[in-house]
Amino acid sequence: MGYYLWLEADKAGWKLDQTNVQRGIAAAQRRNTLVVVESALSDISDRDREFLDAMAAQDGPSAAGQIGAILKAKPNVVSKYRNRLIDAGLIESAGYGKVDFAIPGLRRYLRE
């Protein structure tokens, strides 16, 4: 993000205002989406994507039971995909029986 704020400062004669900061943040988020999020999603299976979409439909950490209900999947299937996505670095444990997104902006990207 610092790089994009630096670019905005350069354009604005080194005097940042709220508009410059917002533009810098937006540029950094676009870059994060292109480089990190799309790359991370490029080689996942359709079922992995369904799991992530089920998580994205919820606000905050997702319970395994909620994901299973959405996917109509048994606990062992939910566990399998949970572990795969944790190993891939896309999600992380968020307490007993819960997971959350590990990559900033991933939930927002999946909702769009």
C-alpha positions in Angstrom: 0.0 0.0 0.0 2.9 2.3 0.8 4.0 2.3 -2.9 0.6 3.5 -4.1 0.5 6.2 -1.4 3.9 7.3 -2.5 2.7 7.5 -6.1 -0.3 9.6 -5.0 2.0 11.9 -2.9 4.2 12.4 -5.9 1.3 13.4 -8.1 -0.1 15.7 -5.5 3.2 17.6 -4.8 3.9 15.6 -1.7 0.7 16.9 0.1 -1.7 14.0 0.6 -5.3 14.6 1.4 -8.1 12.2 2.0 -8.9 11.8 -1.7 -5.2 10.9 -2.5 -5.2 8.4 0.4 -8.4 6.8 -0.8 -7.1 6.5 -4.4 -3.9 4.9 -3.1 -5.8 2.4 -1.0 -8.1 1.6 -3.9 -5.1 1.0 -6.2 -3.4 -1.2 -3.7 -6.6 -3.3 -3.3 -6.9 -3.7 -7.1 -3.3 -4.9 -7.2 -3.9 -7.3 -4.3 -6.9 -8.7 -6.1 -5.0 -9.2 -9.4 -1.8 -10.6 -8.0 -2.7 -12.4 -4.8 -6.4 -13.4 -4.9 -6.8 -14.4 -8.5 -3.5 -16.3 -8.4 -4.5 -18.1 -5.2 -7.9 -19.1 -6.8 -6.5 -20.1 -10.2 -5.8 -23.8 -9.4 -8.5 -24.8 -6.9 -11.2 -27.3 -7.7 -14.9 -26.5 -8.2 -15.7 -28.1 -4.8 -13.0 -25.9 -3.2 -14.6 -22.9 -4.7 -18.0 -24.0 -3.5 -16.6 -24.2 0.0 -15.1 -20.7 -0.2 -18.4 -19.4 -1.6 -20.3 -20.9 1.3 -17.9 -19.1 3.7 -18.2 -15.8 1.7 -21.9 -15.9 2.2 -21.4 -15.4 5.9 -20.0 -12.5 7.8 -16.9 -13.4 9.9 -15.7 -16.8 10.8 -17.7 -19.8 9.5 -18.6 -22.8 11.5 -18.0 -26.2 9.9 -21.7 -27.1 10.5 -22.9 -24.0 8.6 -20.7 -24.8 5.7 -21.8 -28.4 5.7 -25.5 -27.3 5.7 -24.9 -25.0 2.7 -23.0 -27.6 0.7 -25.3 -30.4 1.9 -22.1 -32.3 2.8 -21.2 -34.7 5.6 -18.7 -33.6 8.3 -15.9 -35.8 6.8 -16.3 -34.1 3.4 -16.3 -30.6 5.0 -13.2 -31.6 7.0 -11.4 -32.8 3.8 -12.0 -29.5 2.0 -11.3 -27.4 5.1 -7.9 -29.1 5.5 -7.1 -28.7 1.8 -7.9 -25.0 1.9 -5.9 -24.5 5.0 -2.9 -26.2 3.4 -3.3 -24.0 0.4 -3.2 -20.9 2.6 -6.6 -19.7 1.6 -8.3 -20.1 5.0 -7.2 -20.5 8.6 -8.6 -21.9 11.8 -10.6 -19.3 13.7 -11.3 -21.2 16.9 -12.8 -24.6 17.6 -14.8 -25.7 14.5 -14.5 -22.4 12.7 -12.5 -21.1 9.8 -12.0 -17.7 8.3 -10.3 -16.3 5.2 -6.5 -16.0 5.4 -6.1 -13.6 2.5 -7.2 -10.0 2.9 -9.9 -9.2 0.4 -10.8 -12.7 -0.5 -14.3 -12.6 1.0 -15.0 -9.3 -0.8 -13.7 -10.8 -4.1 -15.9 -13.9 -3.8 -19.0 -11.8 -3.1 -18.5 -9.6 -6.2 
